[in-house]
Amino acid sequence: MSVMAPEAPLEDGPITEFSDMPARLPFPPITYSHILHCSYHNWHPRYRALTPKSRLIPLSPQFVSYLRADGIVLPSEPTLTNDNDELDTYSDSGEEEADPSSEWQEVHTQIKNIIAELGTVAPKLNWSAPKDATFMSATNDLKCHTANDIYLLLKSSDFITHDLEHPFDDCVSDFTANANNDVNCDDHKVLPEVPYHLVLRKYVNFNPSLEFRCFVRNRKLLCMCQRDQNHFDFLFGMRDLFRSRIQSFFDDKLRDTFPDPNFVFDVYVPAPHQRVWLIDINPWAQRTDPLLFSWLEILRMKDPIGFEEDSADDISGTEGFVRISLRDGTVMSSSDLDESGEESESSEEEVEAEDADNAAACDDFALFLPEVRLIKKNDPEAYQFSTPQYSAHKVPKDLVDASLAGPGGMSEFMGKWQDILQNQMREEQQASDSD
């Protein structure tokens, strides 16, 4: 779940320029059960065959308390400095600390065993990955070689803090009893207990241009957009192909199996674009980033006109499928594709010109398929000069303040920590070469 900064409620009263805008976004009530249904531990067993390889570790109360605690204290894993002297765990206080993993040794051992099994991993909690904390990593991404790499990202992330402290913000209760059936949960102040899990996914260097976020309302795929905030010209010529693949994936795998009618899911469609991987499922809530849409726009969208069941079966990744073009309403069969199984790529300019030519004819023509929104070449979002991704979360203000504190401040800690990580990576590479 990508956490976004909450949109401020729209002011009540007359609005001159946007008179048709509501006072508040017209979301249906967000229930506790919906949030729990979107937790990775809840949906992963159902869709395990559709997701990249990952392992889940149930977290003990002691480990959850460690994540919630202030400060960054890491378990002792001696590394070597440039002077070949052993260096104990470095904490942000600059002092040697007791090994915190002694209180959750079982979790620590499971993490190390999974890393030994999968190699490098990318961590996340029930809903969120610590993408806002990659500035703490030597490689500036989620790739983790050791257990301490994982703890550092989790402890530095505002997204993880949100998972721990605020998963049910702005929700209404739909629980009658807790898991033991002995506590009445009708009072909205009584929150359901969250079975926290650490998800360790085998690290794969995804092509960001092939990740898409998809919005589902009333079990209909309403719209989708690219996740990466950059322009990719080739996507425009393949827009219909991706739409068909994702629509078929949703119809076959998610539409009738996910417990709730409204949700948001992320997919990855790698070359040769024959298979769709499920990456995440997010709540139908304002906290989920709508990316290239606005939530008001999504909530006001009309439902796309669905196909009959037998027609939906034809829109698949197999030979002989047919699709209806959104540009001219014509039926396209597999014979219209090139030898690689993909549509002949058109440039963005060609697609836009064709769209403009058919705009008048489409005024009275209902859309048959969900809208696919992509970043155009001249969109300011494509360059990220003023609003980089996670800019609201990337570097906490207290970290910036600490970095200006002079000797002994956070800048000194970060320098030493980066040296430790780089030395550790060199040692691992040397050990691998010697093997």
C-alpha positions in Angstrom: 0.0 0.0 0.0 1.5 3.3 -1.0 0.6 5.8 1.7 -0.1 9.2 0.4 -0.5 12.5 2.3 -4.2 12.9 3.1 -6.1 15.3 0.8 -7.5 18.2 2.8 -11.4 18.1 2.9 -12.9 20.4 0.5 -14.4 23.5 2.1 -18.2 23.7 2.6 -20.0 26.7 1.1 -20.2 28.2 -2.4 -17.4 27.5 -4.8 -17.0 29.8 -7.7 -14.7 28.0 -10.0 -15.5 24.4 -9.1 -19.1 24.6 -8.1 -19.8 21.0 -8.8 -17.2 19.7 -6.3 -18.5 18.0 -3.2 -17.6 19.1 0.3 -16.0 15.7 0.9 -14.9 12.9 -1.2 -17.8 10.4 -1.6 -16.1 7.3 -0.4 -18.2 4.5 1.0 -17.5 3.7 4.7 -14.1 2.0 5.0 -14.5 -1.0 7.4 -12.0 -2.8 9.6 -12.5 -6.0 7.6 -11.7 -4.3 4.3 -8.3 -3.1 5.7 -7.6 -6.6 7.0 -8.6 -8.2 3.7 -5.9 -6.0 2.0 -3.2 -7.2 4.4 -0.6 -9.3 2.6 -0.9 -12.2 5.0 -4.7 -12.4 4.3 -4.7 -12.5 0.5 -1.4 -14.1 -0.3 -2.4 -17.7 0.5 -5.3 -17.3 -1.9 -3.2 -15.9 -4.8 0.2 -17.4 -4.0 0.6 -18.8 -7.5 0.1 -15.4 -9.0 2.8 -13.5 -7.0 6.6 -13.4 -7.1 8.3 -15.8 -4.7 8.0 -14.6 -1.1 8.0 -15.8 2.5 5.9 -14.6 5.4 7.1 -14.5 9.0 4.5 -14.1 11.8 5.9 -11.4 14.1 6.1 -11.8 17.9 4.9 -9.0 20.1 8.5 -8.4 21.1 9.5 -7.7 17.5 6.6 -5.4 16.9 7.6 -3.5 20.1 11.2 -3.3 18.7 9.8 -1.7 15.5 7.7 0.8 17.5 10.6 1.8 19.8 12.4 5.0 19.2 16.0 5.0 17.9 17.8 2.5 15.7 19.6 -0.3 17.6 20.7 -3.2 15.4 21.7 -6.7 16.4 25.4 -7.4 16.7 26.8 -8.6 13.4 30.6 -7.7 13.6 32.0 -6.3 10.4 35.5 -5.1 9.5 36.6 -1.5 9.0 39.3 -0.4 6.6 41.8 -1.0 9.4 40.7 -4.6 9.7 39.4 -3.9 13.3 36.2 -5.4 14.5 33.4 -2.9 14.8 30.3 -3.7 17.0 26.8 -2.6 16.2 26.6 1.1 15.7 23.5 2.8 17.1 22.3 6.3 16.5 23.3 7.2 20.1 27.0 6.5 19.2 27.2 4.0 22.1 27.4 0.2 22.2 23.9 -1.2 22.9 22.6 -4.6 24.1 21.7 -7.0 21.3 17.9 -6.4 20.8 17.4 -9.7 18.9 17.8 -11.6 22.1 14.2 -10.8 22.8 13.0 -12.1 19.4 15.7 -14.6 18.5 13.2 -16.9 16.6 12.2 -14.1 14.2 15.8 -13.2 13.7 16.7 -16.8 12.9 13.8 -17.1 10.4 14.9 -14.0 8.6 18.5 -15.2 8.3 17.3 -18.6 7.0 15.0 -17.0 4.4 17.9 -14.8 3.2 20.0 -17.9 2.9 17.3 -19.5 0.8 16.3 -16.7 -1.5 19.4 -14.6 -1.6 18.8 -10.8 -1.6 15.2 -9.9 -0.5 12.9 -6.9 -0.5 10.9 -6.4 2.8 7.4 -5.2 3.5 5.0 -5.3 6.4 1.2 -6.2 6.1 0.4 -3.3 3.8 3.5 -1.2 3.1 7.0 -1.5 1.9 9.6 0.9 3.3 10.1 2.7 0.0 10.4 6.0 1.7 13.5 4.9 3.7 15.7 3.7 0.8 17.9 6.8 1.5 19.2 4.7 4.4 20.4 1.9 2.1 23.8 1.7 0.5 22.2 0.9 -2.8 19.3 3.3 -2.5 16.7 0.6 -3.0 14.9 -2.1 -1.1 17.6 -4.8 -1.8 18.6 -6.4 1.5 21.6 -8.7 1.9 21.4 -9.1 5.7 18.9 -9.0 8.5 20.3 -5.7 9.7 19.6 -4.2 6.2 15.9 -5.2 6.8 15.7 -3.7 10.3 17.3 -0.5 9.2 14.7 0.1 6.5 11.8 -0.9 8.7 12.9 1.3 11.6 13.5 4.3 9.3 10.1 4.2 7.4 7.1 6.4 8.0 5.1 3.9 5.9 5.9 1.1 8.3 5.0 3.4 11.2 1.6 3.9 9.6 1.1 0.2 9.3 1.9 -0.2 13.0 0.1 2.8 14.5 -2.7 3.9 12.1 -4.0 1.0 10.0 -7.6 1.7 10.9 -7.7 5.5 10.7 -11.0 6.8 9.3 -12.5 3.4 9.4 -15.8 2.2 10.9 -16.3 -1.0 12.8 -18.0 -4.0 11.3 -16.8 -6.5 13.9 -19.1 -8.2 16.4 -16.5 -10.0 18.3 -12.7 -10.6 18.4 -10.9 -13.8 17.4 -11.7 -15.3 20.8 -15.4 -14.3 20.6 -15.2 -12.8 24.1 -15.0 -9.0 23.5 -17.7 -6.9 21.9 -16.2 -4.7 19.2 -19.2 -2.6 18.4 -17.5 0.3 20.0 -15.5 2.0 17.2 -12.7 2.7 19.7 -12.1 -1.0 20.1 -9.8 -2.0 17.2 -9.3 -5.6 15.9 -6.0 -7.2 16.7 -3.6 -7.2 13.7 -1.6 -10.3 13.1 1.6 -8.6 11.9 3.8 -10.4 9.4 7.1 -9.6 7.8 7.0 -10.3 4.0 10.4 -11.1 2.4 10.1 -11.2 -1.4 12.9 -12.5 -3.5 14.5 -9.3 -4.9 13.9 -8.9 -8.6 14.9 -5.8 -10.5 11.5 -5.0 -12.0 11.3 -2.9 -15.1 9.3 0.0 -13.6 7.6 0.9 -17.0 5.7 -2.4 -16.8 4.0 -1.9 -13.4 0.4 -0.8 -13.3 -2.1 0.3 -10.7 -5.7 -0.9 -11.2 -8.9 0.4 -9.6 -11.9 -1.9 -9.0 -15.4 -0.7 -8.1 -18.4 -3.0 -7.7 -16.3 -5.9 -9.1 -15.6 -4.0 -12.3 -12.2 -2.9 -13.5 -12.7 0.8 -13.7 -9.4 2.2 -14.8 -5.6 1.7 -14.6 -2.4 3.7 -14.9 1.3 3.2 -15.0 3.0 3.3 -11.5 6.3 4.9 -12.4 6.1 8.6 -12.8 8.2 8.8 -16.0 7.3 8.9 -19.7 7.7 5.7 -21.7 6.9 6.2 -25.4 6.6 2.5 -26.2 3.7 2.1 -23.8 1.3 4.1 -26.0 1.6 1.6 -28.9 1.0 -1.3 -26.5 -1.8 0.2 -24.4 -4.6 -2.0 -25.8 -2.4 -5.1 -25.3 -1.8 -4.3 -21.6 -5.4 -3.5 -21.1 -6.5 -6.8 -22.5 -4.0 -8.8 -20.5 -4.9 -7.1 -17.2 -8.6 -7.2 -17.9 -8.4 -11.0 -18.5 -6.3 -11.5 -15.4 -8.8 -9.6 -13.3 -11.8 -11.4 -14.7 -10.2 -14.9 -14.3 -8.3 -14.5 -11.0 -9.6 -11.6 -8.9 -13.1 -10.5 -9.7 -15.0 -13.2 -8.0 -12.5 -14.3 -5.4 -11.5 -11.2 -3.5 -13.8 -10.7 -0.5 -14.7 -7.0 -1.2 -16.2 -5.4 -4.3 -14.0 -2.3 -4.2 -10.2 -2.5 -4.0 -7.0 -1.4 -5.8 -4.4 -3.9 -7.1 -0.9 -3.5 -8.5 0.4 -5.8 -11.3 3.6 -6.4 -13.3 3.4 -7.5 -16.9 7.0 -8.4 -17.9 8.1 -9.2 -21.5 6.9 -11.0 -23.6 3.8 -9.7 -21.8 2.0 -13.1 -21.7 1.7 -13.3 -17.9 0.5 -10.9 -15.3 2.0 -11.0 -11.8 0.0 -9.7 -8.8 2.2 -7.5 -6.7 -0.1 -6.0 -4.1 -3.7 -5.3 -3.1 -4.5 -2.0 -1.6 -7.6 -0.5 0.2 -10.2 1.4 -1.7 -9.5 4.4 0.5 -8.0 7.9 0.3 -4.8 6.6 1.8 -4.0 4.7 -1.4 -2.2 6.9 -3.9 -4.4 7.3 -7.1 -1.2 8.3 -9.0 -2.2 9.7 -12.4 -5.9 10.0 -11.4 -7.5 11.9 -8.6 -9.8 10.1 -6.2 -12.7 12.5 -7.0 -12.2 11.6 -10.7 -12.2 7.9 -10.0 -15.3 8.1 -7.7 -17.2 9.9 -10.3 -16.4 7.6 -13.2 -19.1 5.7 -14.9 -18.8 2.0 -15.0 -17.3 0.6 -18.3 -19.8 -1.5 -20.3 -18.9 -5.1 -19.6 -18.7 -8.0 -22.1 -20.9 -11.0 -22.0 -19.2 -14.0 -20.3 -18.4 -15.7 -23.6 -16.9 -12.6 -25.0 -14.8 -12.0 -21.9 -13.2 -15.4 -22.4 -12.1 -14.3 -25.8 -10.1 -11.3 -24.4 -7.2 -13.3 -23.2 -3.5 -13.8 -23.7 -4.1 -16.8 -25.9 -4.3 -17.2 -29.6 -7.6 -16.1 -31.3 -8.5 -13.5 -28.8 -10.5 -10.4 -29.9 -10.6 -6.9 -28.5 -12.7 -3.8 -29.3 -10.5 -0.8 -30.0 -11.3 2.2 -27.9 -10.1 4.4 -30.7 -12.5 3.4 -33.4 -14.7 0.7 -32.0 -13.5 -1.9 -34.5 -12.9 -5.5 -33.5 -9.2 -6.6 -33.6 -8.2 -10.2 -33.7 -4.9 -12.0 -33.1 -4.1 -11.7 -36.9 -3.7 -8.0 -36.4 -0.7 -8.5 -34.1 2.9 -8.7 -35.2 4.9 -11.9 -35.0 6.0 -11.4 -31.5 2.4 -11.5 -30.3 2.2 -7.7 -29.6 0.6 -4.9 -31.5 2.7 -3.0 -33.9 4.0 -0.2 -31.8 2.9 3.3 -32.7 4.5 6.4 -31.3 2.7 8.6 -28.9 2.2 11.2 -31.6 0.6 8.7 -33.9 -1.8 7.5 -31.2 -2.8 11.0 -30.2 -3.4 12.0 -33.8 -5.6 9.0 -34.3 -7.4 9.7 -31.1 -8.0 13.3 -32.3 -9.4 12.2 -35.7 -11.9 9.9 -34.0 -12.8 12.1 -31.1 -16.0 13.4 -32.7 -17.1 9.9 -33.6 -16.5 8.7 -30.1 -18.6 11.4 -28.4 -21.7 9.1 -28.4 -19.7 5.9 -28.2 -19.6 4.3 -24.8 -16.2 2.9 -23.7 -16.2 -0.9 -23.6 -13.0 -1.2 -21.6 -11.3 0.5 -18.7 -9.3 3.7 -19.3 -5.5 3.2 -19.3 -3.7 6.4 -18.4 -0.1 7.0 -19.3 2.3 9.9 -18.8 2.7 11.9 -22.0 6.0 13.3 -23.1 5.3 16.9 -22.1 3.6 16.1 -18.8 5.5 17.8 -15.9 5.1 14.6 -13.9 7.4 12.8 -16.4 10.4 14.7 -15.2 9.9 14.9 -11.4 11.8 18.2 -11.0 9.5 19.7 -8.4 7.8 16.7 -6.8 9.9 13.5 -6.6 8.3 10.3 -5.6 7.7 10.1 -1.8 8.9 13.7 -1.4 6.6 14.2 1.5 8.2 11.2 3.3 11.7 10.7 1.8 13.8 12.5 4.5 12.2 13.3 7.8 12.7 16.9 9.1 14.4 15.7 12.3 16.9 13.8 10.2 17.7 17.0 8.2 18.0 18.9 11.5 20.3 16.2 13.0 22.5 16.3 9.9 23.2 19.9 10.6 24.2 19.4 14.2 27.9 19.2 13.5 30.3 16.6 14.8 28.5 13.6 16.3 25.3 14.3 14.4 23.3 12.2 12.1 25.6 13.0 9.1 28.5 11.4 11.0 26.4 8.3 11.7 25.3 8.0 8.1 28.9 8.3 6.9 30.0 5.5 9.2 27.0 3.4 8.4 27.5 3.7 4.7 31.2 2.6 5.2 30.0 -0.4 7.2 27.6 -1.5 4.5 30.1 -1.1 1.7 32.7 -3.0 3.5 30.3 -5.8 4.2 29.3 -6.0 0.6 33.0 -6.2 -0.5 33.6 -9.0 2.0 30.6 -10.9 0.7 31.8 -10.5 -2.8 35.3 -11.7 -1.9 33.9 -14.7 -0.1 31.7 -15.5 -3.1 34.7 -15.2 -5.5 36.8 -17.5 -3.3 34.1 -20.1 -3.4 
